[in-house]
Amino acid sequence: MAIKKICNMNEEKEPLSLIDMPEPTPVGKEILIKILACGVCHTELDEIEGRTPPPFFPVIPGHQIVGYVVEKGAKAINFSIGDRVGIGWINSACGNCKQCSEGNENLCESFKATGRDVHGGYAQYVTILEDFAYRIPDNLLEIETAPLLCAGAIGYRSLRLTLLENGQNLGLFGFGASAHIVLKVVLNKYPSTKIFVFARSEAERSFAYKIGAFWCGDIDSICPEKLDAAIDTTPVWKPILFALKNLKGGGRLVINAIRKEEIDKEVLSTVNYPEHLWLEKEIKTVANVTRKDISEFLQLASHIKLKPEIQLYSLKEANKALVELKEKKIRGAKVLVIE
């Protein structure tokens, strides 16, 4: 399934087209992967609607890929035929710049994203440099691992950037694929922490309570206790203000979004320095992920036997999954099963 052009998904309900493409051939250090599952991410909406546009069309989206190795390039030595592997958003980085040398390859100016800058996982086959593929732990199922490769890994990076300590209060603004995984991780990693969930949908709030949230309210709620840290996973601007309003002095907001939708000038015009920014509050944004984020998170997920909530779709139902995501019909993570 491919994106052929930029379009408005409020008007276009089938933004992807089914096309035939030649099976890719691995060269050098590349491996060829037969895809079993691919997660559906909000970033695909950003690509389709032009907020982070692909450099060419048609492009096959998808960057939460799980499959197995079926062929190797002449210089590929890390994997064997039949090994289960995963691919995330980071497809490559230069490896030589200051950012890469300091472990910040997510900030590399030559960063390339799977499913945007190169073809991704809404397909039967994909190639990847073996250094950017990840061995899947034996106790993780393919369909449950797919959302861990982006929603999980970028949620893990966001959680680290909050500097949260056990017993501190954490707020989650929005409750889709990434936030529900973060909640499960926090319950295991920081058992004395209270998790406050802010979500528009009553169904999302009920789901959050079901899996362990301490308190839930609407996006514009004032929670009963101030937050030490907050993570915003929404595509819109309004939650940023309410997250800041709910933070303690010295608290930190981490914005887990590659792009926000169109700037809401009316919302931003209500920014009030004493209420939203004073008392040394911090804002930190997440940009992409590193290979270390994904590798560490897969090991953590294996160790705690993490099981995300998933909704399954066939590849031909990719448009349906994306439209539901656009319409915020979300419960956990959406996953395409590739036949």
C-alpha positions in Angstrom: 0.0 0.0 0.0 1.5 3.3 -1.0 1.0 7.1 -0.6 0.7 8.6 -4.0 0.1 12.2 -3.1 -0.5 14.6 -0.2 -4.2 14.7 0.7 -6.6 15.9 3.4 -7.9 12.9 5.3 -11.0 14.8 6.4 -12.0 14.5 2.7 -10.0 11.5 1.5 -11.0 8.2 3.1 -8.7 6.0 1.0 -5.3 7.8 1.0 -3.4 4.7 0.2 -3.4 2.7 -3.0 -2.6 -0.9 -3.6 0.3 -1.1 -6.1 2.6 -3.8 -7.5 6.3 -3.2 -7.0 9.3 -5.5 -7.7 10.6 -7.5 -4.7 13.7 -5.6 -3.4 17.1 -7.2 -3.5 19.5 -6.8 -0.6 23.0 -5.6 -1.4 26.1 -5.1 0.7 25.1 -5.1 4.4 21.4 -5.2 3.7 19.0 -8.0 4.6 15.7 -8.8 3.0 12.8 -9.2 5.4 9.5 -11.0 4.7 7.1 -8.9 6.7 4.6 -10.5 9.1 3.2 -7.4 10.9 3.5 -3.6 10.8 2.1 -1.2 13.3 0.0 1.8 12.3 1.3 5.1 13.6 0.0 8.7 13.7 3.1 9.7 11.8 1.6 8.0 8.8 -1.1 10.6 9.0 1.5 13.3 9.2 3.1 12.0 6.0 -0.2 11.7 4.1 -1.3 15.2 5.1 2.0 16.8 4.4 3.3 17.8 7.9 6.3 15.5 7.4 6.1 14.8 3.7 8.0 12.0 1.9 10.7 13.2 -0.5 9.2 11.1 -3.4 6.0 9.4 -4.5 4.7 6.8 -4.4 6.2 5.8 -1.1 5.3 2.8 1.0 4.7 3.9 4.6 5.1 2.0 7.9 7.9 1.9 10.4 6.9 -0.6 13.1 7.9 -3.7 11.1 8.4 -7.3 12.3 9.3 -10.2 10.0 12.0 -12.7 9.3 15.2 -12.7 7.2 14.8 -14.4 3.8 18.0 -13.2 2.0 21.2 -11.4 2.8 23.6 -9.1 1.0 27.1 -10.3 0.4 28.5 -8.3 3.5 25.6 -9.0 5.9 26.9 -11.1 8.8 24.7 -10.3 11.9 21.7 -12.4 11.1 20.9 -15.8 9.7 18.1 -16.8 7.3 14.9 -17.3 9.3 15.9 -14.9 12.2 13.0 -12.8 13.5 13.9 -9.1 13.2 12.3 -5.7 13.8 12.6 -2.3 12.1 11.8 1.1 13.6 11.5 4.7 12.5 15.3 5.2 12.3 16.3 3.7 9.0 19.8 5.1 8.9 22.1 7.9 10.1 25.6 9.0 8.9 27.5 7.5 11.8 30.2 10.1 11.5 28.9 13.5 12.7 29.2 14.8 16.2 25.5 13.9 17.0 26.1 10.3 16.0 29.4 10.0 17.8 27.7 11.2 21.0 24.9 8.6 20.7 22.4 11.2 19.4 21.9 9.7 15.9 18.2 10.7 16.2 19.5 14.3 15.7 21.8 13.5 12.7 21.2 15.8 9.8 21.4 12.8 7.5 18.7 10.9 9.5 16.5 8.8 7.3 13.1 7.5 8.4 11.6 4.1 7.4 8.4 4.5 5.5 9.0 8.2 4.6 12.5 8.6 3.2 12.7 5.0 2.1 9.9 2.4 1.5 8.5 0.9 4.7 6.3 -1.9 6.0 2.9 -1.6 4.5 4.2 -4.3 2.1 5.3 -7.9 1.9 9.0 -7.4 1.7 11.5 -4.7 2.8 15.3 -4.3 2.9 17.3 -2.7 5.7 20.9 -2.3 6.6 21.5 -5.0 9.2 22.9 -2.5 11.7 19.4 -0.9 11.8 17.5 -4.1 12.4 16.8 -5.7 15.8 16.6 -9.2 17.0 13.2 -10.0 18.5 13.3 -11.7 21.9 11.8 -15.3 21.8 9.0 -14.5 24.2 7.5 -11.7 22.2 4.8 -12.3 19.6 5.2 -10.6 16.2 1.8 -8.8 16.3 2.5 -7.5 19.8 6.0 -6.5 19.0 5.2 -4.3 16.1 3.9 -1.3 18.1 6.8 -1.7 20.5 9.2 -0.6 17.7 7.9 3.0 17.6 4.9 3.7 20.0 6.8 1.7 22.7 10.3 2.9 21.9 9.5 6.6 21.6 7.3 6.3 24.7 10.3 4.8 26.5 12.5 7.6 25.3 9.9 10.2 26.4 9.7 8.5 29.8 13.5 8.7 30.3 13.4 12.4 29.3 10.9 13.2 32.0 13.6 12.3 34.6 10.8 10.7 36.6 11.6 9.1 39.9 9.6 6.4 41.7 6.8 7.9 43.7 6.5 11.1 41.6 3.3 12.0 39.8 3.1 11.5 36.0 0.5 12.9 33.7 -0.2 11.3 30.3 -2.0 13.7 27.8 -3.7 11.6 25.1 -4.1 7.9 25.5 -3.3 6.1 22.2 -0.7 3.5 21.3 2.3 5.2 22.9 0.7 6.4 26.1 -1.0 3.1 27.0 2.4 1.3 26.6 4.1 4.0 28.8 1.4 3.4 31.5 2.2 -0.3 31.5 5.9 0.3 31.8 5.5 2.9 34.6 3.4 0.5 36.6 6.2 -2.0 36.5 9.2 0.3 36.7 7.9 2.9 39.1 5.3 1.1 41.3 4.8 4.0 43.7 4.1 6.5 41.0 0.5 7.8 40.4 -0.5 8.0 36.8 -3.0 10.7 35.8 -4.5 10.3 32.3 -6.0 13.2 30.3 -8.1 12.1 27.3 -11.0 13.5 25.4 -12.8 10.1 25.0 -14.7 8.5 27.8 -13.8 5.1 26.2 -10.0 6.0 26.4 -10.4 7.1 30.1 -12.2 3.8 30.9 -9.5 1.9 29.2 -6.8 3.8 31.2 -8.6 3.0 34.5 -8.8 -0.6 33.5 -5.1 -1.0 33.0 -4.0 0.9 36.1 -4.4 4.7 35.9 -4.8 6.4 39.3 -7.0 9.2 37.9 -8.5 10.1 34.6 -10.1 13.3 33.2 -10.7 15.3 30.1 -7.8 17.1 28.3 -8.7 20.4 29.9 -9.1 19.0 33.5 -7.3 20.2 36.6 -6.1 17.1 38.3 -6.4 16.6 42.0 -2.6 16.6 42.5 0.1 18.6 40.8 2.4 16.6 38.4 6.1 16.2 38.6 6.2 15.3 34.9 4.0 15.0 32.0 4.1 13.4 28.5 1.9 14.8 25.7 1.3 12.3 22.9 -1.5 14.2 21.1 -1.4 15.7 17.6 -2.9 19.1 18.8 -1.7 22.2 20.7 -4.3 22.6 23.5 -2.9 19.8 25.7 0.4 21.5 26.0 -1.1 24.4 27.9 -3.1 22.2 30.3 -0.1 20.0 30.9 2.0 23.0 31.9 -0.9 24.3 34.0 -1.0 21.0 35.9 2.8 20.8 36.5 4.5 21.5 39.8 7.2 24.1 40.0 10.3 22.6 38.4 8.2 20.0 36.6 9.0 18.8 33.1 6.7 18.4 30.1 7.9 16.0 27.3 6.2 16.4 24.0 6.1 13.1 22.2 5.1 14.1 18.7 7.1 14.4 15.5 4.7 17.1 14.2 1.7 18.9 15.6 -1.3 19.6 13.5 -2.1 23.2 12.3 -1.2 25.9 14.9 -4.2 26.8 17.0 -3.6 30.6 17.4 -6.7 31.0 19.6 -5.3 28.4 22.1 -1.7 29.7 22.0 -3.0 33.3 22.5 -4.1 32.2 26.0 -0.6 31.4 27.2 -0.1 33.0 30.6 3.4 33.2 31.9 2.7 32.9 35.6 0.2 30.1 35.1 1.9 28.0 32.4 5.7 28.8 32.4 6.8 30.3 35.7 8.5 28.4 38.5 11.2 26.9 36.3 8.9 24.6 34.4 10.6 22.8 31.5 9.5 21.7 28.0 11.4 19.0 26.2 10.5 17.6 22.7 11.3 14.2 21.4 12.9 13.9 18.0 12.9 10.4 16.5 14.5 7.5 18.3 18.0 6.0 18.5 18.9 2.3 17.9 19.7 2.2 21.6 16.2 3.2 22.5 14.7 0.4 20.5 17.2 -2.3 21.6 16.8 -1.4 25.3 13.1 -1.2 25.1 12.7 -4.6 23.4 14.8 -6.1 26.2 12.7 -4.4 28.9 9.5 -5.5 27.1 10.7 -9.1 27.1 11.8 -8.9 30.8 8.5 -7.6 32.1 6.4 -9.6 29.5 4.8 -6.4 28.2 1.6 -7.1 26.2 0.2 -4.0 24.4 -3.5 -3.9 23.6 -3.8 -4.4 19.8 -6.4 -4.2 17.1 -5.6 -6.3 14.0 -6.3 -5.4 10.3 -5.3 -7.0 7.0 -3.0 -5.1 4.7 -6.0 -4.3 2.4 -7.7 -2.7 5.5 -4.8 -0.2 5.9 -7.0 2.7 4.8 -9.7 1.7 7.4 -7.1 1.6 10.2 -5.8 5.1 9.2 -9.2 6.6 9.0 -10.1 5.2 12.4 -6.8 6.7 13.7 -7.7 10.1 12.2 -11.2 9.9 13.8 -9.6 9.0 17.1 -11.2 5.5 17.2 -8.3 4.2 19.3 -7.9 1.4 21.8 -4.2 0.6 22.3 -2.3 0.1 19.0 -3.4 -0.8 15.5 -1.4 -3.5 13.6 -1.5 -4.7 10.0 -1.1 -8.5 9.6 0.7 -9.1 6.3 -0.2 -12.3 4.5 
